[in-house]
Amino acid sequence: MSKREIINEIGILTIAVAIIAAAVFFFLVPSHAAVSSISGLAIVLSNFVTFTVSEITFILNIGLLLVGFILCGKEFGVKTVYTSIMLPAFMKLFEIIWPNNQSMTGDATLDVVAYVFVVSVGLSILFNRNASSGGLDIVAKIMNKFFHIEIGKAMSLAGMCVALSSAFVYDKKTVVLSVLGTYINGLILDYFIFGQIEKKRVCILTKRTEEVRQFILYELHSGATIYNAYGAYNMEQRTELIVIVDKNEYQRLMKYMAEIDPDAFMTVYTVKEIQYKPKR
């Protein structure tokens, strides 16, 4: 990476971490809910020790950070070292600036809802940059890599233990908010992440296969697979062309097909994950 790319990457990571820290400080801490994060666990533990939430978050991140560095690779580890330091640093800064932080909404339920939506934005940015904010994000990344569990679901599974830990300190309402917030956080996180990387698998039966092939190769700059297919009614041989495209390419492809062959038979599937080695 060039110096400019490195600076740009650091800037993006910093913004994402600042969003997460703000979500924790302004919404999660006042609600006392332990929603799917090490910060949530830190909120519970702060009732038993004299350390602040930011200090406990930093301590808990260290152990998981080492595990993530070993299992998820050097790039993930290096980026997460930075974000794991910046998250408690931002929270500490907020604690200094707003020492008497109170609920912005005046209602714990609204605080949890606001936290879930805001933190999901920051986390989705980090995961799509192959990083995390530390803590349970590392656990979710490991589960995603080795067990192919979607990031949101992995966050939910790891976070349920944290959410249930609030039962040792807070009332039933807070426990319920923690559990529901953890589940919803996973769903929204999946939406943000896969909404950005989701692709379409388009299967095309057309009489103008060669023209469509040329369009895919030289206009969309994508690849395709061609099969010989037979119609069950009269066993007529046809050519089926299959291509995987992103949202922008999909729109261009559908517009092109509507122009050159409105009678083409097409089926479309949603693709959430692809593993391949790109051609040079």
PASEBA-1860 file (N, C-alpha, C; in nm, 3 decimals):
! residues 280
1> MSKREIIN> 0.084/-0.121/0.000/0.000/0.000/0.000/0.087/0.125/0.000 ~ 0.042/0.226/-0.075/0.115/0.352/-0.077/0.087/0.430/0.051 ~ 0.167/0.536/0.072/0.150/0.618/0.191/0.012/0.681/0.196 ~ -0.037/0.724/0.081/-0.169/0.786/0.076/-0.278/0.685/0.111 ~ -0.265/0.561/0.061/-0.362/0.457/0.090/-0.362/0.422/0.238 ~ -0.244/0.420/0.298/-0.232/0.390/0.441/-0.302/0.497/0.524 ~ -0.277/0.624/0.488/-0.339/0.735/0.560/-0.492/0.729/0.546 ~ -0.537/0.698/0.424/-0.681/0.686/0.399/-0.743/0.573/0.481
9> EIGILTIA> -0.671/0.461/0.488/-0.718/0.345/0.565/-0.728/0.379/0.713 ~ -0.626/0.445/0.765/-0.626/0.484/0.907/-0.741/0.580/0.935 ~ -0.764/0.673/0.842/-0.873/0.768/0.860/-1.008/0.700/0.867 ~ -1.031/0.602/0.779/-1.158/0.529/0.777/-1.176/0.450/0.906 ~ -1.070/0.382/0.949/-1.076/0.304/1.073/-1.104/0.394/1.193 ~ -1.041/0.511/1.195/-1.060/0.605/1.307/-1.203/0.653/1.314 ~ -1.261/0.687/1.200/-1.400/0.732/1.196/-1.493/0.622/1.245 ~ -1.469/0.498/1.199/-1.553/0.386/1.240/-1.546/0.363/1.390
17> VAIIAAAV> -1.425/0.369/1.446/-1.408/0.348/1.590/-1.475/0.461/1.669 ~ -1.465/0.584/1.619/-1.528/0.697/1.686/-1.681/0.679/1.690 ~ -1.739/0.625/1.582/-1.882/0.598/1.578/-1.920/0.494/1.684 ~ -1.840/0.388/1.693/-1.867/0.281/1.790/-1.854/0.333/1.933 ~ -1.748/0.410/1.959/-1.726/0.465/2.093/-1.841/0.558/2.134 ~ -1.887/0.638/2.040/-1.998/0.730/2.068/-2.125/0.651/2.099 ~ -2.149/0.542/2.024/-2.267/0.459/2.047/-2.263/0.398/2.187 ~ -2.145/0.349/2.226/-2.131/0.289/2.360/-2.149/0.394/2.469
25> FFFLVPSH> -2.081/0.507/2.455/-2.080/0.608/2.562/-2.215/0.678/2.577 ~ -2.274/0.717/2.466/-2.396/0.799/2.473/-2.525/0.718/2.483 ~ -2.521/0.590/2.442/-2.644/0.511/2.443/-2.636/0.386/2.530 ~ -2.525/0.309/2.518/-2.517/0.182/2.590/-2.492/0.202/2.739 ~ -2.397/0.288/2.773/-2.364/0.310/2.915/-2.484/0.364/2.994 ~ -2.556/0.465/2.944/-2.671/0.514/3.021/-2.783/0.412/3.038 ~ -2.798/0.321/2.941/-2.905/0.222/2.948/-2.871/0.107/3.042 ~ -2.740/0.090/3.073/-2.688/-0.019/3.157/-2.706/-0.156/3.093
33> AAVSSISG> -2.746/-0.161/2.966/-2.764/-0.288/2.897/-2.630/-0.342/2.852 ~ -2.620/-0.476/2.852/-2.496/-0.541/2.808/-2.522/-0.604/2.672 ~ -2.513/-0.524/2.568/-2.550/-0.568/2.433/-2.429/-0.609/2.353 ~ -2.412/-0.738/2.334/-2.323/-0.796/2.233/-2.189/-0.725/2.214 ~ -2.118/-0.700/2.322/-1.987/-0.637/2.308/-1.908/-0.651/2.437 ~ -1.776/-0.638/2.424/-1.691/-0.636/2.542/-1.723/-0.513/2.626 ~ -1.760/-0.404/2.559/-1.800/-0.284/2.633/-1.921/-0.312/2.720 ~ -2.013/-0.396/2.669/-2.129/-0.434/2.749/-2.088/-0.511/2.872
41> LAIVLSNF> -1.992/-0.604/2.855/-1.940/-0.678/2.969/-1.868/-0.585/3.065 ~ -1.798/-0.486/3.010/-1.727/-0.389/3.092/-1.824/-0.308/3.178 ~ -1.942/-0.278/3.122/-2.043/-0.205/3.198/-2.086/-0.286/3.319 ~ -2.104/-0.418/3.301/-2.143/-0.505/3.412/-2.030/-0.514/3.514 ~ -1.906/-0.534/3.468/-1.792/-0.548/3.558/-1.761/-0.420/3.634 ~ -1.798/-0.306/3.577/-1.770/-0.178/3.645/-1.845/-0.166/3.778 ~ -1.945/-0.253/3.796/-2.017/-0.253/3.923/-1.940/-0.325/4.033 ~ -1.835/-0.398/3.995/-1.761/-0.478/4.092/-1.618/-0.429/4.115
49> VTFTVSEI> -1.567/-0.349/4.022/-1.429/-0.300/4.034/-1.428/-0.148/4.025 ~ -1.314/-0.089/4.057/-1.304/0.057/4.061/-1.262/0.117/3.926 ~ -1.232/0.033/3.827/-1.192/0.083/3.696/-1.313/0.137/3.621 ~ -1.287/0.231/3.529/-1.394/0.284/3.444/-1.423/0.186/3.331 ~ -1.533/0.209/3.259/-1.571/0.122/3.148/-1.463/0.121/3.040 ~ -1.405/0.236/3.012/-1.301/0.243/2.909/-1.178/0.162/2.949 ~ -1.141/0.168/3.077/-1.023/0.095/3.124/-1.046/-0.056/3.124 ~ -1.166/-0.098/3.164/-1.198/-0.241/3.162/-1.202/-0.293/3.018
57> TFILNIGL> -1.258/-0.214/2.928/-1.263/-0.251/2.787/-1.124/-0.274/2.731 ~ -1.032/-0.185/2.765/-0.894/-0.197/2.716/-0.829/-0.325/2.769 ~ -0.849/-0.356/2.896/-0.788/-0.475/2.956/-0.843/-0.602/2.893 ~ -0.975/-0.610/2.876/-1.036/-0.729/2.818/-0.996/-0.751/2.673 ~ -0.972/-0.641/2.602/-0.935/-0.652/2.461/-0.799/-0.718/2.439 ~ -0.708/-0.704/2.534/-0.571/-0.752/2.514/-0.566/-0.901/2.487 ~ -0.633/-0.982/2.571/-0.630/-1.127/2.553/-0.691/-1.172/2.421 ~ -0.808/-1.119/2.390/-0.874/-1.157/2.266/-0.798/-1.106/2.144
65> LLVGFILC> -0.729/-0.996/2.160/-0.651/-0.940/2.050/-0.539/-1.036/2.010 ~ -0.473/-1.095/2.107/-0.367/-1.192/2.080/-0.421/-1.313/2.005 ~ -0.539/-1.361/2.047/-0.601/-1.475/1.981/-0.637/-1.441/1.836 ~ -0.695/-1.323/1.815/-0.732/-1.281/1.680/-0.612/-1.266/1.590 ~ -0.502/-1.215/1.644/-0.380/-1.196/1.567/-0.326/-1.330/1.517 ~ -0.336/-1.432/1.603/-0.285/-1.564/1.569/-0.374/-1.636/1.468 ~ -0.507/-1.629/1.489/-0.599/-1.709/1.411/-0.650/-1.641/1.284 ~ -0.654/-1.508/1.284/-0.716/-1.438/1.170/-0.616/-1.370/1.079
73> GKEFGVKT> -0.488/-1.383/1.109/-0.388/-1.329/1.019/-0.329/-1.196/1.064 ~ -0.216/-1.161/1.005/-0.141/-1.042/1.043/-0.218/-0.913/1.015 ~ -0.281/-0.905/0.895/-0.351/-0.782/0.858/-0.465/-0.753/0.956 ~ -0.542/-0.857/0.986/-0.653/-0.840/1.082/-0.600/-0.798/1.217 ~ -0.490/-0.863/1.260/-0.433/-0.834/1.391/-0.380/-0.693/1.401 ~ -0.305/-0.647/1.300/-0.245/-0.514/1.303/-0.353/-0.406/1.307 ~ -0.453/-0.418/1.222/-0.561/-0.320/1.220/-0.638/-0.319/1.352 ~ -0.661/-0.438/1.407/-0.739/-0.447/1.529/-0.660/-0.398/1.650
81> VYTSIMLP> -0.526/-0.408/1.645/-0.444/-0.348/1.751/-0.474/-0.198/1.758 ~ -0.476/-0.136/1.641/-0.503/0.008/1.636/-0.642/0.041/1.687 ~ -0.743/-0.031/1.636/-0.881/-0.002/1.676/-0.906/-0.037/1.822 ~ -0.841/-0.141/1.873/-0.858/-0.181/2.012/-0.802/-0.076/2.108 ~ -0.701/-0.005/2.063/-0.644/0.104/2.144/-0.729/0.230/2.131 ~ -0.774/0.257/2.009/-0.849/0.380/1.985/-0.988/0.378/2.047 ~ -1.051/0.260/2.056/-1.186/0.254/2.112/-1.189/0.299/2.258 ~ -1.110/0.238/2.347/-1.109/0.289/2.485/-1.054/0.430/2.496
89> AFMKLFEI> -0.965/0.469/2.403/-0.911/0.605/2.405/-1.022/0.707/2.377 ~ -1.105/0.679/2.276/-1.218/0.767/2.247/-1.316/0.770/2.365 ~ -1.341/0.654/2.425/-1.433/0.647/2.538/-1.379/0.725/2.658 ~ -1.248/0.715/2.679/-1.186/0.790/2.788/-1.197/0.939/2.762 ~ -1.179/0.979/2.637/-1.193/1.120/2.600/-1.335/1.169/2.627 ~ -1.433/1.086/2.591/-1.572/1.123/2.617/-1.599/1.133/2.767 ~ -1.538/1.041/2.845/-1.557/1.044/2.991/-1.502/1.174/3.052 ~ -1.393/1.222/2.995/-1.331/1.346/3.045/-1.416/1.468/3.006
97> IWPNNQSM> -1.464/1.468/2.879/-1.541/1.582/2.830/-1.681/1.586/2.893 ~ -1.743/1.468/2.906/-1.879/1.460/2.964/-1.877/1.368/3.086 ~ -1.822/1.417/3.198/-1.809/1.332/3.318/-1.943/1.289/3.377 ~ -2.048/1.366/3.354/-2.179/1.333/3.410/-2.276/1.294/3.298 ~ -2.230/1.205/3.214/-2.311/1.164/3.099/-2.443/1.102/3.142 ~ -2.552/1.151/3.085/-2.685/1.099/3.114/-2.750/1.053/2.983 ~ -2.859/0.980/2.996/-2.931/0.930/2.880/-2.976/1.045/2.790 ~ -2.952/1.032/2.659/-2.993/1.134/2.564/-3.142/1.126/2.534
105> TGDATLDV> -3.201/1.007/2.552/-3.342/0.988/2.520/-3.430/0.985/2.644 ~ -3.370/0.957/2.760/-3.448/0.947/2.882/-3.520/0.815/2.897 ~ -3.492/0.721/2.807/-3.558/0.590/2.811/-3.457/0.482/2.772 ~ -3.445/0.378/2.856/-3.346/0.274/2.832/-3.372/0.198/2.702 ~ -3.499/0.176/2.671/-3.533/0.103/2.549/-3.489/0.180/2.425 ~ -3.517/0.311/2.423/-3.475/0.393/2.310/-3.323/0.401/2.301 ~ -3.256/0.403/2.417/-3.110/0.404/2.417/-3.054/0.280/2.349 ~ -3.112/0.164/2.380/-3.064/0.038/2.321/-3.091/0.036/2.171
113> VAYVFVVS> -3.209/0.082/2.128/-3.242/0.087/1.985/-3.143/0.178/1.910 ~ -3.118/0.296/1.968/-3.024/0.390/1.906/-2.884/0.330/1.901 ~ -2.842/0.264/2.009/-2.710/0.202/2.013/-2.694/0.098/1.902 ~ -2.795/0.011/1.889/-2.787/-0.098/1.791/-2.768/-0.044/1.650 ~ -2.844/0.058/1.613/-2.834/0.112/1.478/-2.701/0.185/1.456 ~ -2.659/0.264/1.553/-2.536/0.342/1.536/-2.413/0.253/1.536 ~ -2.407/0.159/1.631/-2.288/0.074/1.641/-2.275/-0.018/1.520 ~ -2.388/-0.060/1.462/-2.384/-0.148/1.345/-2.318/-0.080/1.227
121> VGLSILFN> -2.336/0.050/1.214/-2.271/0.125/1.106/-2.119/0.119/1.122 ~ -2.072/0.148/1.245/-1.928/0.145/1.270/-1.868/0.007/1.253 ~ -1.937/-0.095/1.305/-1.885/-0.232/1.296/-1.882/-0.281/1.151 ~ -1.983/-0.248/1.073/-1.985/-0.292/0.934/-1.869/-0.232/0.855 ~ -1.835/-0.107/0.885/-1.720/-0.043/0.820/-1.592/-0.119/0.854 ~ -1.575/-0.153/0.981/-1.454/-0.223/1.024/-1.445/-0.362/0.963 ~ -1.552/-0.440/0.969/-1.547/-0.575/0.915/-1.521/-0.576/0.766 ~ -1.575/-0.479/0.695/-1.551/-0.471/0.551/-1.411/-0.421/0.517
129> RNASSGGL> -1.338/-0.370/0.618/-1.198/-0.333/0.600/-1.107/-0.439/0.661 ~ -1.162/-0.559/0.688/-1.089/-0.671/0.749/-1.030/-0.631/0.884 ~ -1.108/-0.565/0.966/-1.066/-0.525/1.100/-1.183/-0.544/1.194 ~ -1.163/-0.509/1.320/-1.271/-0.513/1.418/-1.238/-0.413/1.527 ~ -1.334/-0.392/1.617/-1.309/-0.301/1.728/-1.253/-0.375/1.848 ~ -1.221/-0.503/1.830/-1.168/-0.584/1.939/-1.279/-0.658/2.010 ~ -1.243/-0.728/2.117/-1.342/-0.795/2.199/-1.420/-0.901/2.126 ~ -1.553/-0.898/2.140/-1.638/-1.000/2.080/-1.635/-0.996/1.928
137> DIVAKIMN> -1.596/-0.883/1.870/-1.582/-0.876/1.724/-1.479/-0.978/1.677 ~ -1.374/-0.997/1.757/-1.269/-1.094/1.723/-1.326/-1.235/1.728 ~ -1.405/-1.263/1.831/-1.468/-1.395/1.843/-1.558/-1.421/1.722 ~ -1.637/-1.320/1.682/-1.726/-1.334/1.568/-1.647/-1.356/1.439 ~ -1.536/-1.285/1.422/-1.452/-1.299/1.304/-1.393/-1.440/1.297 ~ -1.351/-1.494/1.411/-1.296/-1.629/1.415/-1.403/-1.731/1.379 ~ -1.523/-1.715/1.434/-1.634/-1.806/1.403/-1.670/-1.799/1.256 ~ -1.666/-1.678/1.198/-1.695/-1.660/1.057/-1.591/-1.728/0.969
145> KFFHIEIG> -1.464/-1.718/1.007/-1.355/-1.772/0.926/-1.351/-1.925/0.931 ~ -1.369/-1.982/1.049/-1.349/-2.127/1.064/-1.479/-2.207/1.057 ~ -1.592/-2.146/1.089/-1.719/-2.220/1.088/-1.819/-2.164/0.986 ~ -1.777/-2.057/0.913/-1.858/-1.996/0.808/-1.995/-1.951/0.859 ~ -1.998/-1.905/0.983/-2.119/-1.848/1.041/-2.121/-1.700/1.004 ~ -2.236/-1.652/0.958/-2.246/-1.511/0.920/-2.208/-1.423/1.038 ~ -2.142/-1.310/1.008/-2.089/-1.222/1.111/-2.196/-1.183/1.214 ~ -2.313/-1.144/1.166/-2.419/-1.101/1.257/-2.461/-1.211/1.352
153> KAMSLAGM> -2.480/-1.333/1.299/-2.519/-1.446/1.383/-2.408/-1.481/1.482 ~ -2.283/-1.474/1.437/-2.171/-1.502/1.526/-2.165/-1.399/1.639 ~ -2.190/-1.273/1.607/-2.194/-1.169/1.709/-2.306/-1.196/1.809 ~ -2.419/-1.244/1.760/-2.533/-1.273/1.847/-2.500/-1.387/1.943 ~ -2.439/-1.494/1.889/-2.406/-1.609/1.973/-2.306/-1.571/2.082 ~ -2.200/-1.499/2.042/-2.099/-1.458/2.139/-2.154/-1.358/2.239 ~ -2.245/-1.273/2.191/-2.297/-1.166/2.275/-2.401/-1.210/2.375 ~ -2.468/-1.325/2.351/-2.572/-1.371/2.443/-2.518/-1.394/2.584
161> CVALSSAF> -2.397/-1.448/2.591/-2.335/-1.471/2.723/-2.315/-1.338/2.796 ~ -2.270/-1.238/2.721/-2.251/-1.105/2.781/-2.384/-1.047/2.823 ~ -2.485/-1.061/2.737/-2.617/-1.006/2.768/-2.675/-1.069/2.894 ~ -2.660/-1.200/2.906/-2.714/-1.269/3.023/-2.638/-1.235/3.151 ~ -2.513/-1.190/3.136/-2.435/-1.153/3.255/-2.495/-1.034/3.328 ~ -2.576/-0.954/3.259/-2.638/-0.838/3.323/-2.736/-0.880/3.432 ~ -2.777/-1.008/3.431/-2.870/-1.058/3.533/-2.808/-1.054/3.672 ~ -2.675/-1.055/3.680/-2.608/-1.053/3.810/-2.611/-0.914/3.875
169> VYDKKTVV> -2.644/-0.813/3.798/-2.635/-0.676/3.848/-2.767/-0.599/3.836 ~ -2.835/-0.613/3.719/-2.948/-0.527/3.691/-3.081/-0.602/3.698 ~ -3.191/-0.529/3.678/-3.324/-0.587/3.689/-3.361/-0.665/3.564 ~ -3.481/-0.725/3.567/-3.525/-0.811/3.457/-3.540/-0.734/3.327 ~ -3.588/-0.609/3.334/-3.606/-0.529/3.214/-3.474/-0.508/3.142 ~ -3.369/-0.480/3.218/-3.238/-0.457/3.158/-3.184/-0.584/3.094 ~ -3.210/-0.699/3.158/-3.165/-0.827/3.103/-3.237/-0.854/2.970 ~ -3.368/-0.832/2.969/-3.446/-0.853/2.846/-3.398/-0.759/2.735
177> LSVLGTYI> -3.373/-0.633/2.769/-3.323/-0.537/2.672/-3.187/-0.581/2.617 ~ -3.103/-0.635/2.705/-2.970/-0.680/2.663/-2.980/-0.795/2.564 ~ -3.067/-0.892/2.593/-3.082/-1.008/2.506/-3.144/-0.968/2.371 ~ -3.253/-0.891/2.375/-3.317/-0.848/2.250/-3.225/-0.758/2.169 ~ -3.155/-0.668/2.236/-3.061/-0.579/2.168/-2.950/-0.656/2.099 ~ -2.901/-0.762/2.166/-2.796/-0.845/2.108/-2.844/-0.915/1.981 ~ -2.965/-0.970/1.986/-3.021/-1.040/1.870/-3.043/-0.945/1.753 ~ -3.107/-0.832/1.781/-3.135/-0.734/1.676/-3.007/-0.675/1.619
185> NGLILDYF> -2.907/-0.655/1.705/-2.779/-0.604/1.659/-2.716/-0.697/1.555 ~ -2.728/-0.828/1.577/-2.676/-0.925/1.481/-2.747/-0.917/1.347 ~ -2.880/-0.904/1.351/-2.957/-0.896/1.227/-2.921/-0.771/1.148 ~ -2.912/-0.658/1.216/-2.882/-0.532/1.149/-2.739/-0.532/1.096 ~ -2.647/-0.590/1.172/-2.508/-0.597/1.127/-2.497/-0.678/1.000 ~ -2.569/-0.790/0.992/-2.570/-0.870/0.870/-2.625/-0.790/0.753 ~ -2.729/-0.711/0.780/-2.789/-0.630/0.674/-2.689/-0.528/0.620 ~ -2.620/-0.459/0.711/-2.523/-0.358/0.668/-2.407/-0.421/0.592
193> IFGQIEKK> -2.357/-0.534/0.642/-2.240/-0.596/0.580/-2.275/-0.658/0.445 ~ -2.375/-0.746/0.443/-2.406/-0.817/0.320/-2.479/-0.729/0.221 ~ -2.538/-0.619/0.269/-2.599/-0.524/0.177/-2.495/-0.460/0.088 ~ -2.369/-0.453/0.136/-2.262/-0.391/0.058/-2.193/-0.490/-0.035 ~ -2.189/-0.618/0.003/-2.113/-0.715/-0.077/-2.203/-0.814/-0.151 ~ -2.333/-0.800/-0.135/-2.427/-0.891/-0.199/-2.418/-0.884/-0.351 ~ -2.425/-1.000/-0.416/-2.420/-1.008/-0.562/-2.539/-1.086/-0.614 ~ -2.556/-1.083/-0.746/-2.665/-1.152/-0.811/-2.610/-1.257/-0.908
201> RVCILTKR> -2.670/-1.375/-0.906/-2.638/-1.482/-1.001/-2.751/-1.486/-1.104 ~ -2.717/-1.452/-1.227/-2.818/-1.440/-1.332/-2.799/-1.554/-1.434 ~ -2.904/-1.630/-1.454/-2.903/-1.739/-1.552/-2.987/-1.694/-1.673 ~ -2.927/-1.697/-1.791/-2.990/-1.638/-1.910/-3.004/-1.741/-2.022 ~ -3.125/-1.752/-2.074/-3.151/-1.829/-2.195/-3.198/-1.731/-2.302 ~ -3.117/-1.713/-2.405/-3.148/-1.615/-2.508/-3.099/-1.666/-2.644 ~ -3.162/-1.618/-2.749/-3.118/-1.652/-2.884/-2.997/-1.569/-2.927 ~ -2.961/-1.470/-2.845/-2.850/-1.381/-2.880/-2.736/-1.399/-2.779
209> TEEVRQFI> -2.702/-1.525/-2.757/-2.602/-1.560/-2.655/-2.467/-1.493/-2.681 ~ -2.422/-1.493/-2.805/-2.290/-1.439/-2.836/-2.284/-1.289/-2.806 ~ -2.389/-1.216/-2.839/-2.390/-1.073/-2.810/-2.388/-1.047/-2.659 ~ -2.464/-1.128/-2.585/-2.467/-1.113/-2.439/-2.330/-1.147/-2.380 ~ -2.269/-1.252/-2.433/-2.135/-1.290/-2.387/-2.035/-1.177/-2.408 ~ -2.039/-1.115/-2.524/-1.949/-1.004/-2.556/-1.974/-0.886/-2.461 ~ -2.100/-0.860/-2.431/-2.135/-0.750/-2.341/-2.080/-0.776/-2.200 ~ -2.094/-0.898/-2.153/-2.047/-0.932/-2.018/-1.895/-0.921/-2.010
217> LYELHSGA> -1.828/-0.972/-2.113/-1.681/-0.974/-2.110/-1.620/-0.835/-2.127 ~ -1.672/-0.759/-2.221/-1.604/-0.636/-2.261/-1.672/-0.507/-2.215 ~ -1.796/-0.516/-2.167/-1.863/-0.399/-2.113/-1.869/-0.405/-1.960 ~ -1.907/-0.521/-1.910/-1.911/-0.537/-1.763/-1.775/-0.580/-1.707 ~ -1.687/-0.626/-1.796/-1.554/-0.676/-1.756/-1.568/-0.784/-1.650 ~ -1.659/-0.875/-1.676/-1.684/-0.985/-1.585/-1.667/-1.116/-1.659 ~ -1.676/-1.227/-1.587/-1.668/-1.358/-1.649/-1.806/-1.422/-1.653 ~ -1.816/-1.536/-1.718/-1.943/-1.606/-1.728/-1.916/-1.754/-1.754
225> TIYNAYGA> -2.019/-1.835/-1.732/-2.011/-1.978/-1.759/-2.123/-2.015/-1.856 ~ -2.091/-2.097/-1.956/-2.189/-2.134/-2.058/-2.214/-2.285/-2.053 ~ -2.343/-2.324/-2.052/-2.382/-2.465/-2.048/-2.474/-2.495/-2.166 ~ -2.472/-2.621/-2.208/-2.571/-2.669/-2.303/-2.691/-2.719/-2.224 ~ -2.810/-2.669/-2.257/-2.930/-2.707/-2.185/-3.034/-2.759/-2.286 ~ -3.127/-2.842/-2.235/-3.229/-2.899/-2.321/-3.367/-2.871/-2.260 ~ -3.458/-2.824/-2.343/-3.594/-2.804/-2.297/-3.666/-2.937/-2.281 ~ -3.736/-2.955/-2.170/-3.801/-3.083/-2.141/-3.917/-3.113/-2.236
233> YNMEQRTE> -3.979/-3.011/-2.291/-4.099/-3.032/-2.375/-4.064/-3.094/-2.510 ~ -3.969/-3.032/-2.581/-3.935/-3.083/-2.715/-3.789/-3.122/-2.728 ~ -3.715/-3.123/-2.615/-3.573/-3.161/-2.612/-3.488/-3.076/-2.706 ~ -3.531/-2.953/-2.727/-3.454/-2.862/-2.811/-3.331/-2.814/-2.734 ~ -3.214/-2.817/-2.797/-3.091/-2.774/-2.730/-3.083/-2.622/-2.728 ~ -3.053/-2.569/-2.611/-3.036/-2.426/-2.592/-2.903/-2.401/-2.521 ~ -2.860/-2.277/-2.519/-2.738/-2.239/-2.449/-2.773/-2.151/-2.330 ~ -2.730/-2.193/-2.212/-2.756/-2.116/-2.090/-2.628/-2.045/-2.047
241> LIVIVDKN> -2.640/-1.918/-2.023/-2.526/-1.836/-1.982/-2.548/-1.791/-1.838 ~ -2.449/-1.816/-1.753/-2.460/-1.782/-1.610/-2.351/-1.682/-1.573 ~ -2.390/-1.573/-1.508/-2.295/-1.470/-1.469/-2.327/-1.422/-1.328 ~ -2.223/-1.385/-1.252/-2.241/-1.328/-1.118/-2.195/-1.183/-1.123 ~ -2.284/-1.092/-1.083/-2.258/-0.949/-1.096/-2.295/-0.876/-0.967 ~ -2.236/-0.756/-0.949/-2.275/-0.674/-0.836/-2.401/-0.594/-0.872 ~ -2.447/-0.509/-0.781/-2.574/-0.440/-0.802/-2.571/-0.348/-0.924 ~ -2.461/-0.275/-0.940/-2.451/-0.184/-1.053/-2.446/-0.260/-1.186
249> EYQRLMKY> -2.366/-0.367/-1.189/-2.356/-0.449/-1.310/-2.489/-0.517/-1.341 ~ -2.560/-0.557/-1.236/-2.690/-0.622/-1.254/-2.790/-0.529/-1.324 ~ -2.792/-0.404/-1.280/-2.882/-0.306/-1.342/-2.846/-0.284/-1.489 ~ -2.716/-0.275/-1.517/-2.673/-0.255/-1.656/-2.709/-0.377/-1.742 ~ -2.690/-0.496/-1.686/-2.719/-0.619/-1.759/-2.868/-0.630/-1.790 ~ -2.952/-0.603/-1.692/-3.097/-0.614/-1.713/-3.146/-0.512/-1.815 ~ -3.089/-0.392/-1.810/-3.126/-0.289/-1.907/-3.085/-0.333/-2.048 ~ -2.965/-0.391/-2.060/-2.916/-0.437/-2.190/-3.004/-0.550/-2.244
257> MAEIDPDA> -3.042/-0.644/-2.156/-3.124/-0.756/-2.200/-3.263/-0.709/-2.244 ~ -3.316/-0.610/-2.175/-3.448/-0.557/-2.213/-3.444/-0.493/-2.351 ~ -3.327/-0.441/-2.389/-3.313/-0.375/-2.518/-3.293/-0.474/-2.633 ~ -3.208/-0.575/-2.613/-3.173/-0.662/-2.725/-3.260/-0.788/-2.733 ~ -3.317/-0.831/-2.620/-3.399/-0.952/-2.624/-3.500/-0.951/-2.509 ~ -3.610/-0.880/-2.526/-3.713/-0.873/-2.421/-3.775/-1.008/-2.389 ~ -3.763/-1.105/-2.481/-3.824/-1.237/-2.462/-3.729/-1.337/-2.395 ~ -3.610/-1.293/-2.359/-3.513/-1.383/-2.296/-3.569/-1.436/-2.164
265> FMTVYTVK> -3.536/-1.563/-2.134/-3.578/-1.625/-2.008/-3.463/-1.613/-1.908 ~ -3.488/-1.548/-1.796/-3.381/-1.525/-1.698/-3.430/-1.557/-1.557 ~ -3.341/-1.617/-1.479/-3.366/-1.639/-1.336/-3.255/-1.570/-1.258 ~ -3.289/-1.514/-1.143/-3.194/-1.436/-1.065/-3.191/-1.487/-0.921 ~ -3.071/-1.508/-0.869/-3.052/-1.554/-0.732/-2.963/-1.455/-0.657 ~ -2.983/-1.446/-0.527/-2.898/-1.362/-0.443/-2.780/-1.443/-0.392 ~ -2.660/-1.388/-0.406/-2.536/-1.454/-0.362/-2.473/-1.371/-0.251 ~ -2.450/-1.432/-0.134/-2.394/-1.359/-0.021/-2.245/-1.384/0.000
273> EIQYKPKR> -2.195/-1.493/-0.056/-2.053/-1.524/-0.034/-1.995/-1.593/-0.156 ~ -1.876/-1.550/-0.196/-1.808/-1.609/-0.311/-1.662/-1.636/-0.272 ~ -1.613/-1.752/-0.306/-1.472/-1.783/-0.284/-1.410/-1.818/-0.419 ~ -1.312/-1.739/-0.458/-1.248/-1.763/-0.588/-1.115/-1.687/-0.592 ~ -1.031/-1.724/-0.689/-0.905/-1.654/-0.711/-0.919/-1.570/-0.837 ~ -0.921/-1.438/-0.825/-0.942/-1.351/-0.943/-0.835/-1.373/-1.049 ~ -0.877/-1.365/-1.176/-0.781/-1.374/-1.286/-0.708/-1.241/-1.300 ~ -0.581/-1.248/-1.335/-0.502/-1.128/-1.353/-0.522/-1.073/-1.495
END
